[in-house]
Amino acid sequence: MLAYFKNIQPDILAYREKLDKNNITIDKTNLMFLNLILDILDYLGTEDADKLDEKCEYNILTMRKEFESVIHGNAVDEKAQSILLIFFLRIAKEMRVKYKTIENEHLERLFALMTSKDFKYPSYIKSQKEFALENMPENIKRMLYLK
């Protein structure tokens, strides 16, 4: 397992502040997702780094570049937010596959919303939802088996 979060946590918190100050929300749904993103960024920026490395190992391996491109970039638009939401959704799914539970309440809420059949997603999320979760459980199990 590689040490990842310890070095990037200050950047996560800096991006959280940038997003909080520079975002534009157009409706209640956007605001709800923005608040979830801010809360999850706060969690990832302050939680024990070694614990996060273990809990998010698969997503670090598979989405690290996309996550870092947002965290180290200047964009706070819908595309950046959708990348974060998909990364967070995958973290929640990874926790559920590996530990049968999602330990963070904000990740749990995001997962419940995103996997709800009747929820109407903003367009910037809908197209990526199925792709993000498609083969993940099998890939996580394979990764753990090969360790």
C-alpha positions as CSV (number, residue, x, y, z in Angstrom):
1,M,0.0,0.0,0.0
2,L,1.4,3.4,-1.0
3,A,1.4,6.4,1.3
4,Y,-0.8,9.0,-0.5
5,F,-3.0,11.1,1.6
6,K,-0.4,12.4,4.0
7,N,1.3,14.4,1.3
8,I,-1.9,15.6,-0.4
9,Q,-4.1,16.5,2.6
10,P,-2.9,20.2,2.7
11,D,-3.7,20.5,-1.1
12,I,-7.2,18.9,-0.5
13,L,-7.9,21.5,2.2
14,A,-6.6,24.3,0.1
15,Y,-8.8,23.2,-2.8
16,R,-11.8,22.9,-0.5
17,E,-11.4,26.6,0.5
18,K,-11.0,27.6,-3.1
19,L,-14.2,25.7,-4.1
20,D,-16.1,27.1,-1.1
21,K,-15.2,30.7,-2.0
22,N,-15.5,30.5,-5.9
23,N,-18.4,28.1,-6.5
24,I,-21.7,29.0,-8.3
25,T,-24.8,27.1,-7.4
26,I,-27.9,27.4,-9.6
27,D,-30.4,25.3,-7.7
28,K,-31.0,23.3,-4.5
29,T,-29.6,20.1,-6.1
30,N,-26.3,21.8,-7.0
31,L,-26.1,23.3,-3.5
32,M,-26.7,19.9,-1.9
33,F,-23.9,18.2,-4.0
34,L,-21.6,21.2,-3.3
35,N,-22.1,20.8,0.4
36,L,-21.5,17.1,0.2
37,I,-18.3,17.8,-1.8
38,L,-17.1,20.3,0.8
39,D,-17.8,18.0,3.7
40,I,-16.1,15.0,2.0
41,L,-13.0,17.2,1.1
42,D,-12.9,18.2,4.7
43,Y,-13.0,14.5,5.8
44,L,-10.3,13.5,3.3
45,G,-8.1,16.5,4.4
46,T,-8.3,15.8,8.1
47,E,-8.8,12.1,8.6
48,D,-5.9,9.8,9.6
49,A,-3.9,9.5,6.3
50,D,-2.8,5.9,6.9
51,K,-6.4,4.9,7.4
52,L,-7.5,6.7,4.2
53,D,-4.7,5.1,2.2
54,E,-6.0,1.7,3.2
55,K,-9.7,2.5,2.8
56,C,-9.2,4.2,-0.6
57,E,-6.4,2.1,-2.0
58,Y,-8.2,1.0,-5.2
59,N,-9.4,4.5,-6.1
60,I,-5.9,5.9,-5.5
61,L,-4.6,3.4,-8.0
62,T,-7.3,4.0,-10.6
63,M,-8.3,7.6,-10.3
64,R,-5.3,9.4,-8.7
65,K,-4.5,11.4,-11.8
66,E,-8.1,12.7,-12.3
67,F,-8.4,13.6,-8.6
68,E,-5.1,15.4,-8.5
69,S,-5.9,17.3,-11.7
70,V,-8.9,18.8,-9.9
71,I,-7.2,19.3,-6.5
72,H,-4.1,21.0,-8.1
73,G,-6.1,22.9,-10.8
74,N,-8.0,26.1,-10.6
75,A,-11.4,24.8,-11.9
76,V,-14.4,24.8,-9.6
77,D,-16.9,24.2,-12.4
78,E,-19.4,21.3,-12.9
79,K,-16.8,19.1,-14.6
80,A,-14.4,19.4,-11.7
81,Q,-17.2,18.8,-9.3
82,S,-18.4,15.7,-11.2
83,I,-14.8,14.2,-11.1
84,L,-14.8,14.7,-7.3
85,L,-18.3,13.2,-6.9
86,I,-17.3,10.1,-9.0
87,F,-14.1,9.7,-7.0
88,F,-16.0,10.0,-3.7
89,L,-18.7,7.6,-5.0
90,R,-16.1,5.1,-5.8
91,I,-14.5,5.5,-2.3
92,A,-17.9,4.8,-0.8
93,K,-18.3,1.8,-3.0
94,E,-14.8,0.6,-2.1
95,M,-15.5,0.9,1.6
96,R,-18.8,-1.0,1.2
97,V,-17.1,-3.8,-0.8
98,K,-14.1,-4.1,1.5
99,Y,-15.7,-3.5,4.9
100,K,-19.4,-3.9,4.3
101,T,-20.0,-0.4,5.7
102,I,-19.3,3.2,4.7
103,E,-17.7,4.9,7.8
104,N,-18.2,8.5,6.9
105,E,-21.8,9.9,7.1
106,H,-21.2,12.3,4.0
107,L,-19.9,9.4,1.9
108,E,-22.8,7.3,3.0
109,R,-25.3,10.0,2.1
110,L,-23.7,10.5,-1.3
111,F,-23.7,6.8,-2.0
112,A,-27.4,6.5,-1.0
113,L,-28.3,9.4,-3.2
114,M,-26.3,8.2,-6.2
115,T,-27.6,4.7,-6.0
116,S,-31.2,5.7,-5.5
117,K,-33.3,4.6,-8.5
118,D,-35.7,7.6,-8.4
119,F,-33.2,10.4,-7.9
120,K,-32.8,12.9,-10.7
121,Y,-29.2,13.6,-11.2
122,P,-27.7,16.8,-12.6
123,S,-26.5,16.2,-16.2
124,Y,-22.8,16.4,-15.3
125,I,-23.2,13.4,-13.0
126,K,-25.7,11.1,-14.7
127,S,-23.4,10.1,-17.6
128,Q,-20.6,9.0,-15.3
129,K,-22.5,7.1,-12.6
130,E,-22.8,3.7,-14.2
131,F,-19.3,3.8,-15.6
132,A,-17.9,4.5,-12.1
133,L,-19.5,1.5,-10.4
134,E,-19.6,-1.0,-13.2
135,N,-16.7,-3.5,-12.5
136,M,-15.5,-2.1,-9.3
137,P,-16.4,-4.8,-6.8
138,E,-14.7,-7.5,-8.9
139,N,-11.7,-5.4,-9.4
140,I,-11.3,-4.6,-5.7
141,K,-11.6,-8.2,-4.8
142,R,-9.0,-9.1,-7.4
143,M,-6.6,-6.4,-6.1
144,L,-7.0,-7.7,-2.5
145,Y,-6.5,-11.3,-3.6
146,L,-3.3,-10.4,-5.5
147,K,-1.7,-8.6,-2.5
